[in-house]
Amino acid sequence: MHYLKLTRPINLLLIVLLLAVVKYGFLEAMQFPTTLDGFTFSLLIIATICIAAGGNVINDIYDVETDKINHPSRILIGTKISEKNASTFYIVLTFTGVLSGFILSNLIGHPSLAAVFVIIAAMLYGYSVSFKSVLLFGNIVVSLLVAIVLIMPIIFDLYPAIGERVTEETLTATTLLLQYALFAFGINFIREIIKDLQDINGDQKGERNTLPIAIGRQRSVYVAFGLTICLLGGLVYHVYMHIYSAKSLVLYFLFLIIAPLLFVLVTIWKAEKKSDFSKISILLKIIMFLGICSLALYPFTY
């Protein structure tokens, strides 16, 4: 059970659900050409969640000292699990993920795509070891990795099926998924700043150069506030320019994405305590999940 907690299973479940929404709720429901059958899609899921789980483990290994201040109740390494066993667990998870990705890439006839999983694993390791201490760089890397989850179906499911026969429909699907990936990047980047505000005390002890440490807590709140306004503006533009005629989608965006983001905007401005930033972080994660789930409405509106 302790090893399972170390992987952050709720986050892994969200990854599985998002991949399933993109494949079954969007690509296949819209009858786009796809490559992955049940087995190969399972390999994609295994590769993705094993590498992500490994990233969570190695991050906790390097976060023990800061977590003693930021999240003392969450510490498992050194209390329930030895650092040596945690390191072995990380190696097993990452190896399983990369191996699954290698098998998947060969089965779909594109062995070079296995490099994607190696690069992701390397980025997660680099983040845990050093990137997170570089101003904004760690935030950008994590947000890119979140966005990549939405790009994986393009790389492994859509384009291997069409080869060089790129059509207007597949370009439309790719463009839409990239727009959603940009949304995921943006909202997660804001969330990373909020988490840095939440964890400022432990990060100072760990000598990390996060945004709140570099420019101060209040200025970082202003940055998060401004970025949320930019994200809201982008969403309103997307609704007006691309889905205005699809009433169900418009209502979904208004009530489940834009309205909660407006609430987040007000809450960011008023936030003072660590618990305030924690609630904002959770809410942003929910909004991101709901936003991506809106892909499943497209087959019913177009």
Secondary structure, DSSP 8 states (H G I E B T S, - for coil): -HHHHHT-HHHHHHHHHHHHIIIIIIITTTT------HHHHHHHHHHHHHHHHHHHHHHHHHTHHHHHHH-GGG--BTTTB-HHHHHHHHHHHHHHHHHHHHHHHHHTT-GGGHHHHHHHHHHHHHHHHTGGGSTTHHHHHHHHHHHHHHHHHIIIIIHHHHTT---HHHHHHHHHHHHHHHHHHHHHHHHHHHHHHHTHHHHHHTT---HHHHH-HHHHHHHHHHHHHHHHHHHHHHHHHHSTT-HHHHHHHIIIIIHHHHHHHHHHHH--SHHHHHHHHHHHHHHHHHHHHGGGGHHHH-
